[in-house]
Amino acid sequence: MSRVVADNSYLPSPSRDNIPLREVAHADSSPTLGHLLKCVGDLQKEVAGDETPVHQALQISGCPEPRSIPFLLSFTNITYSIKVRRKFTLRRRAAADPESGEPDFSSTKTILNGISGEACDGEIMAVMGASGSGKSTLIDALANRMAKGSVKGEITLNGEQLESRLLKVISAYVMQDDLLFPMLTVEETLMFAAEFRLPRTLSKSKKKLRVQALIDQLGLRNAANTVIGDEGHRGVSGGERRRVSIGTDIIHDPILLFLDEPTSGLDSTSAYMVVKVLQRIAQSGSIVIMSIHQPSYRILGLLDKMIFLSRGQTVYSGSPSNLPVFFSDFKHPIPENENRTEFALDIIRELEGSPGGTKTLVEFNKSWQALKRGNDAVQTNGLNLSLKEAISASISKGKLVSGSAAAGAAPTSLVPTFANPLWIEMAVLSKRSVTNSRRMPELFGVRLGAVMVTGFILATMYWRLDNSPKGVQERLGFFAFAMSTMFYTCADALPVFLQERYIFMRETAYNAYRRSSYVVSHALVSLPSLLFLSLAFSATTFWAVGLDGSFMFYLLIIFASFWSGSSFVTFLSGVVPHVMLGYTIVVAILAYFLLFSGFFINRDRIPGYWIWFHYLSLVKYPYEAVLQNEFEDPVKCFVRGVQIFDNTPLASVPGDLKGKLLDSLSSSLGIKITSSTCVTTGADILQQQGVTDLTKMGCLWVTIAWGFFFRILFYLSLLFGSKNKRT
């Protein structure tokens, strides 16, 4: 009997070597993916290079018949159109819009035109056609990845309309691009997917066994401990990446699996391996629908149904075996040694280039299908289960292990919306982010280096400032530059989410986790690095510059500045989809924040129509906080006696003359001013700078609040701007 051997680190007991598949089956209440992917498997590998494990017949009591839990996905008259802007010319006026009466400068382009078909569990349906025929659009329409109301027609599962919430839970969608974290290994990637999609009621050891079984089924055993890789890091091959992408979406055994060109860019052997894996998934009781451009002869033998599209219309729908009969009846017989699909696509392309297009083939397909339906008896054996009964039976057999509900529940309540509570999602997301970042220490190292270099330059430039009037001005300049630097160094947080954006959209589109979990974990993971950067900058500058006040408060306000700046940049990354555009916006807005902070011009000098921007400036509050921390001592003096002439044209006057001028000034004011008399205290400096609105603790709390505010905006941008649907 074949065995599933788990990695030593994943088994909790000493008896972890060579666990029989039968034992794995009984160890898990959701066994279909690991040991019931195929009750009757292959007796030998079908092709050289097929790394999927050999399956033998498992003598498991109660092994379901292949059609005992049937699902039938039907779609009728699927139509989708978009509006295309037309160029307006003087020779031809635009037609009036019948509703508004205004000229209509747009035309309607039909992408899908009355597509119908059905797919059963245990089958692979392939959607084929030339580029631009509507393959990916049809897959998106069936997977509910189109804007609400944009698709016309009916899509049912076992005769019942599919609600969006239920579809997200029982289905999975594999994008054409492999969106994976580059520094995670294959095993870690699948394990994190299991943590998201499998419930907490399933023990971690059983989740690991499930992942190990999936690695074997995907033929990834030799690459299990290899990182995914990217342009700068060598990793797994293209075919292995594609199988990992599929694995992350089938970890919970979805009933419906949609794939957008899963073999694109792969060599013949890798493409065959991918489709072979999909066949095993289908035989476990799933409906697999995929788009494919031009399958090889071997892949064609794995397909159960095909739909050929041409400019949004169906030109053939049926099994691959009927394809020669179809084209023979169409008076274009397929040569004996010709690849069926290549021949069919060539005929379709020729017709598309002809004056009449593929209209004749479309009409012939309709009549041929009607004749075929009349001659063939409709197979209804086992298709009398309602959707609720079918899902319940599927759950009882181990599929959809994300959960189940009590008997009598509605289909939408049979499985929960999310497999895990919020705090588990946050923990898993945080662990994944830390693991991925830990393997790229150069990113944090560069940021720390930038902060340390900036701190070193400032420390040496403003070394040991005194308390003279000149020293006061230099302190103001130091604080303004230091606080603005905190925000500018946060700009490197911009590409972090932009790199993860499409991974996030893929995972949340089918309820792997909540958007709120991602936002909270994203913030929590950033805090340790921000605290370390704050400590490094504070320790480098506080004593070297000769600052007064509380070092702890100085550290806290710098940490708060990093927090609010990072939150602001993170929010922009959720709104702006491009890195270069994002950097331009970040730099411009931060420059405006510095301008209106109160350093270059006092608050009472800012024009009334711009004063609102002063209070929106993120730099204002930490700048005022460090000023108060520095000048809050009421007994500390910064200008004494003749120092009042510093920074004035009288600064170069000899000291004796300054003394006489001071005596004259004293007699005029009636106040005795000597060389030791304190003229300006810290409170006077704060008054001169207009720092009178808030206390330093108030400024600290406002700075922290800005950070939370932008995190909330980031969540809203993800909630409304990352739907992962076409318009």
Secondary structure as UniProt FT lines:
FT   STRAND          3..4
FT   HELIX           8..10
FT   STRAND          19..20
FT   HELIX           21..27
FT   TURN            32..35
FT   TURN            48..49
FT   TURN            61..62
FT   TURN            66..67
FT   STRAND          72..85
FT   TURN            98..100
FT   STRAND          106..120
FT   TURN            121..122
FT   STRAND          124..129
FT   TURN            131..132
FT   HELIX           135..142
FT   TURN            143..144
FT   TURN            148..149
FT   STRAND          151..157
FT   TURN            158..159
FT   STRAND          160..161
FT   HELIX           164..170
FT   STRAND          171..174
FT   TURN            182..183
FT   HELIX           186..197
FT   TURN            200..201
FT   HELIX           204..217
FT   TURN            218..219
FT   HELIX           221..223
FT   TURN            224..225
FT   TURN            231..232
FT   HELIX           238..250
FT   TURN            251..252
FT   STRAND          256..260
FT   TURN            262..265
FT   HELIX           268..283
FT   TURN            284..285
FT   STRAND          287..291
FT   HELIX           297..300
FT   TURN            301..302
FT   STRAND          305..310
FT   TURN            311..312
FT   STRAND          313..318
FT   HELIX           320..322
FT   HELIX           323..329
FT   TURN            330..331
FT   TURN            336..337
FT   HELIX           340..353
FT   TURN            355..358
FT   HELIX           359..375
FT   TURN            381..382
FT   HELIX           387..396
FT   TURN            397..398
FT   TURN            401..402
FT   TURN            407..408
FT   HELIX           411..413
FT   HELIX           422..438
FT   HELIX           441..461
FT   TURN            462..464
FT   HELIX           469..488
FT   HELIX           489..493
FT   HELIX           494..509
FT   TURN            510..511
FT   HELIX           515..545
FT   HELIX           551..575
FT   HELIX           579..595
FT   HELIX           603..605
FT   HELIX           608..610
FT   HELIX           611..616
FT   TURN            618..619
FT   HELIX           620..631
FT   TURN            634..635
FT   STRAND          637..640
FT   HELIX           641..645
FT   TURN            646..647
FT   HELIX           649..652
FT   HELIX           655..669
FT   TURN            675..676
FT   STRAND          678..681
FT   HELIX           682..688
FT   TURN            689..690
FT   HELIX           696..721
//
